[in-house]
C-alpha cells in the first residue's frame, strides 16, 4: 500500500480540497507524502502556501481536465499504481441492507444515505489493485451514484464495459492511454482501458459522495452547454460502436455506453 500514489486533480479550489478530499484521505490514514495534487500552472504557489508542505504540489496545466489527466499519466512511471481523485470528495460508502426497522447509522451526527455504511477505503483500494493483477486489467472504480435502490440490483463486481466514474478510481499507469474529452474524460478512460485489456473492474456495491458541481472552480466552470454538445459529438464520432445518446432529465446532453461483455474468463 505504501507504493500507491494518490493523484488529486484540483482547479481554483485550495480551500475545498483541504476541507474535502484531503480531510477524507487523512481520516483514512493515507500518508501525505503519497498524495500528489495536480493544479493549474498559475496556482502552484497558492496551493503550496495553503497546504501542508508534505503534500506534493504538481503542475497539472490549465488546459482542461483531459490535459491534466494526461499530465498525471506523463508524470508517473509506467505500471505505477495510481488512485485518481477529484478535490471535492466528502465520503465513501458500501451497500449494507438493513433489516426491519433498523435505523441508518450516523457519522459525525449526520444520517448516512439509506442502506449504506462507511467504506473501509484502504481495503477497497487494496482489493481493487489485487483484482487488477489477478485479471491482468488496468482500471477499477465505483458505482457512479450513491443510491442503494439501484445498487442492490447489481452484481457486486463486474468486468464488462461499464462507466468508471472519475471521482475515485484506481489504475495501472499506461503511457499509451491519452484522453481528449474534457467533459467526459472518465467515459473515455473507461473505453480505452477496456479496449486495451478486455475488461474493467467495477465494484457496484461501493460509491462516493462529492460536491462536483457545487461552488466555484472545478468542473462547474468547465461544463458549459457548448462544451457538453461538443463532447457528445466527439464521443459519438470517435466511439460509434460503443457510445449512444441517452435520454434523461439532465440539463446537459448525455451519453451511455453500450453493453460489451468482458473477454476475461
C-alpha positions, -999 to +999 in steps of 0.1 A: +000+000+000+029+024+006+038+023-031+003+035-043+002+071-054-029+093-049-033+119-077-058+146-069-069+170-096-078+205-083-086+238-100-092+270-081-101+251-050-073+253-025-099+256+003-122+230-009-096+203-013-083+209+022-118+206+037-130+177+015-106+153-003-075+159+019-096+156+050-111+124+037-077+109+029-063+120+063-093+104+080-085+072+061-048+073+072-033+079+038+002+094+042+006+129+029+038+120+011+018+096-011-006+124-022+001+144-054-021+174-061-022+185-097-031+221-100-032+249-126+002+262-135-005+296-121-018+283-088+011+263-076+023+289-051-013+294-038-017+257-030+018+254-015+011+284+008-023+270+018-015+233+024+009+212+045+044+211+029+044+173+030+019+172+001+034+170-034+021+200-055+025+193-092+018+214-123-013+200-139-016+227-165-046+250-172-059+235-204-087+213-192-095+181-174-082+157-201-049+177-203-045+173-165-053+136-168-025+132-194-001+152-173-008+127-145-001+098-169+031+115-181+043+123-145+042+088-131+062+058-143+047+031-165+028+005-145+027+025-113-004+021-092-024+054-092-056+063-074-072+093-092-094+116-072-114+148-075-108+176-050-143+175-035-147+140-021-168+140+011-172+103+020-172+068+006-198+041+013-207+005+007-241-012+003-255-026+036-291-036+035-307-032+069-334-055+083-368-044+096-368-010+113-331-009+119-321+028+116-292+041+095-261+049+115-249+084+119-215+098+110-205+130+129-242+134+138-252+132+101-275+105+089-259+083+063-276+076+030-302+049+030-288+013+033-252+025+030-224+023+056-190+038+057-165+020+034-131+007+046-113+029+020-079+014+023-093-022+020-113-011-011-081+002-027-062-029-019-089-052-032-091-031-064-055-034-073-054-071-062-082-078-087-065-059-115-034-080-110-055-112-108-073-105-141-044-086-158-066-055-161-057-018-155-088+001-143-112-002-114-138+020-098-171+025-080-208+027-088-215+062-102-243+072-078-249+067-041-283+051-045-289+018-027-321+011-046-301+008-079-270-007-063-288-036-047-300-050-081-264-052-095-238-079-092-212-069-066-184-069-091-185-067-129-157-070-155-178-059-185-176-025-201-190-001-175-187+036-169-159+040-142-166+074-127-135+096-122-143+109-087-124+080-073-108+053-095-076+032-095-055+024-125-022+009-136-004+037-154-002+032-191+016+058-212-003+050-243-037+059-229-042+095-239-075+113-233-090+141-253-125+148-239-125+174-212-162+169-202-163+131-204-127+120-197-139+093-173-161+078-201-131+079-225-108+064-198-133+035-193-134+028-230-097+029-236-087+007-207-115-018-217-103-019-253-067-024-242-073-053-218-108-067-224-123-056-191-126-031-163-134-038-127-165-020-112-174-025-076-211-020-079-218-020-041-194+009-034-198+046-041-185+080-030-202+113-022-188+146-037-197+182-044-188+180-081-209+209-094-212+230-062-192+262-056-166+279-077-137+263-095-135+226-105-158+211-132-185+236-126-165+262-147-156+237-174-190+222-183-210+247-205-238+237-228-215+243-258-187+222-244-211+194-235-225+194-270-190+192-284-182+163-261-213+143-272-204+148-308-168+138-301-177+106-282-204+095-308-179+101-337-149+086-321-166+055-305-197+049-326-197+012-318-198+018-280-214+052-273-250+062-279-271+092-268-290+090-235-324+104-228-327+118-193-337+149-174-302+164-172-299+200-185-269+187-205-269+162-234-258+129-220-244+096-234-244+059-224-220+031-230-234+001-249-231-032-230-199-050-241-190-083-225-156-087-210-132-112-227-119-122-192-129-158-182 
